Amino acid sequence: MNHKTLLALLALAACTSKSPTAETEERLFVDVAGIDSNIKPGDNFFMHVNGKWYDTARIADDQVGVGSYSFLNIPQRQLLENILEEVSAQTHPKGSNEQKVGDFYASGMATEVINAHGYEPVQPILNEIDAIKDLFGLMSFVTTQISRGNNSIIGMNVSPDQENSSINILHFSQSGLGLPDRDYYFKTDSATLGIQKAYKTYIATLFELTGSNQADAQKSAEKVYGIEKSLAESHKTRIERRVVKENYNKMAVAELDSKMPRIAWSKMLNQLNLKADSVDVRQPAYYAKLNSMLNSVNLAEWKTYLKASSLVTYASVLSEPFEAASFEYEKVLLGQSKQLTRAQQMVSKVDRQLGFALGQLYVKRYFNEDAKKRISELVDNFQKAFETRIKQLDWMSDSTKIKAIEKLYAIKKKVGYPDVWRTYDAVTIDRDTYFENVVALMENDYQYQAAKLNKVPNKDEWGTTPSTVTAYYNPSLNEIVFPAGILQFPYFDLYADDAINYGGIGMVIGHELTHAFDDQGAQYDKDGNVKNWWTDADFAKFKAKTQQLIERYDSFTVLDSVPVKGAMTIGENTADNGALYIAYEAFKLTKQGQDSTKIDGLTPDQRFCYSIARIWRVKTRDEYMRNYVNTNSHSPAIWRVNGPLMNFDPFYTAFNVQLGEKNYKAEEERIRIW
């Protein structure tokens, strides 16, 4: 299928047509011709279904992967680019969504103007850093920059109190690093050493571009890296951060001032005009280390660090040499060999900073309201199927089952787009001032977040833009969210049979519902509070089952030798495995699910399983996958298919999976939690 045809089909899947067309009839819900019959389903179902595609799929030079899931955002961005090209070429009423997104896009496309300014836009920030004379001035600068969206050593956000979800409080998290994760500073394998080198080169290049000679720039980069590595020593690992209660530490501000005086907590909050007697310090060890380093690291080195941090923050919105330096580092980290077009870069930036204004235009043009109605009905049906699953569990007591079902039906469902849209009324966008537009939007986002403090959480708010191909569960609000972007093939199609939709969007729905009961979600009650609603015996059984899943995924590898991190991915793996049974349970309630009629020579159960493998049809660059395994809480696509299916009894029956096949597990080895 060529690029234009793919875009046409994506647009069609999202648009408001009410009946099948020639294009929808041509779409292959199951690519029968693409099935690799040389690979047994029981050996590797992911490659059995996707192998021929995988062997021939080409990753574009400006991408890190191709296929479904997050890579569907690639053609999605083309749809958004079409909108932005159109609105930016027209004149619109001042302050309208069209004016804001169109002029912001146009300002970023004016590369000659941007290049002419060089690093002039960021020079005032560098001057502010040069003017710092003492520790008080250092923390005052850091604090001021927080309000401008330029964060460095302080990680702060406003969200519900984990133990009282009816109020928003301040949370402080570990921060200060430039590499993707703390482990990147300590690994010594060749791939990581290459990333470390590329990162130092990137920092040195930024200093050279702002006036330093090569030798001084390299020395500065080493100093910056040294500070970051010291901070990284105090960082919790991603696995340690999954322990909910150990990452919630509510402390009085007065106590923090006493224990960590150099951070000057009260002064910081007063400067930001934030009223709080107590805050949640999620990783106290980091802030203790920061407090110590504010004394042990000399002021000149801290100023060098803050310059590097600020330059990294703004590099992508400065002149072309800064963007090029950033991309050279990303090439090593992710394997992408060619930069995105300027238009596609700007699509991402508009979506990131004006996403709900752009989202309204996207929904009007492409979203099918029939899809919203259908998905809402499916979610209701899945809750009923999940209730049945809970009632049938042989390891959970009746008292805990009652609490679990109460939480299940308390989940708030959001589909398509927000009922109440976020606005950007306080921001003025000028098509002639790109850098200033970016800063204004960063400042507006800070004010938007800060305004939530000490208020009841806004249950109409969305954490992702409507056009994004994703879905999520939020434990603090006990909500599941399915944006318009994911309500398209291969996840969902109004004209596909039930087996395809239940194996597609059904898996996504079941996945997000199960997140309410994964290793973290299970610790939140129906109101979004971290509160034990389990009996001790039931929770011990639950932990034992999740440990089995951790050990199973620890045995999986990618790139021949890179292991999946079972403890880091346990939440997503629990959700994948639960989703499979819940989606199947719901599928069996449909007429087709109870039938045996074949389509394309495949039974309903076989088509259900094929759809599961199809939604994770993904191929990525090796560099990207190495980073993914180290930093992403999801397992790689191949194990999001093979991992759950080896625990799924109907899969064995549908494909006659036998002892001796690579992914065969004896019945007693098949792990079932939900």
Buried (B, 14 or more C-beta within 10 A) or exposed (E): EEEEEEBEBBBBBBEEBEEEEEBBEEBEBBBEEBBBEEBBBBBBBBBBBBBBBBEEBEBBEBBBBBBBBBBBBBBBBBBBBBBBBEBBEEEBEEBEBBBBBBBBBBBBBBEEEBBEBBBEBBEEBBEBBEEBEEBEBBBBBBBBBBBBBBBBBBBBBBBBBBEBBEEBBBBBBBBBBBBBBBBBBEBEEEBBEEBBEBBBBBBBBBBBBBEBEEEBBBBBBBBBBBBBBBBBEBBBEBBEBBEBEEBBBBBEBEEBBEBBEBBBBBBBBEBBEBEBEBBBBBBBEBBBBBBBBBEEBEBEBBBBBBBBBBBBBBBBBBBEBBBEBBBBBBBBBBBBBEBBEBBBBBBBBBBEBBBBBBBBBBBEBBBBEEBBEBBBEBBEBBBBBBBEBBEEBEEBEEEBBEBBBEBBEBBEBBBBBBEEBBBBEEBBBEBEBBBBBBBBBBBBBBEBBBEBBEEEBEBEBBEBBBBBBBBBBBBBBBBBBBBBBBBBBBBBBBBBBBBBBBBBBBBBBBBBBBBBBBBBBBBBBBBBBBEEBBBEEBBEBBEEBBBBBBEBBBEBBBEEEBEBBBBBBBBBBBBBBBBBBBBBBBBBBBEBBEEEEEBEEBBBBBBBBBBBBBBBBBBBBEBBBBBBBBBBBBBBBBBBBBBBBBBBEBBBEBBEBEEEBEBBBEEEEBBBBB
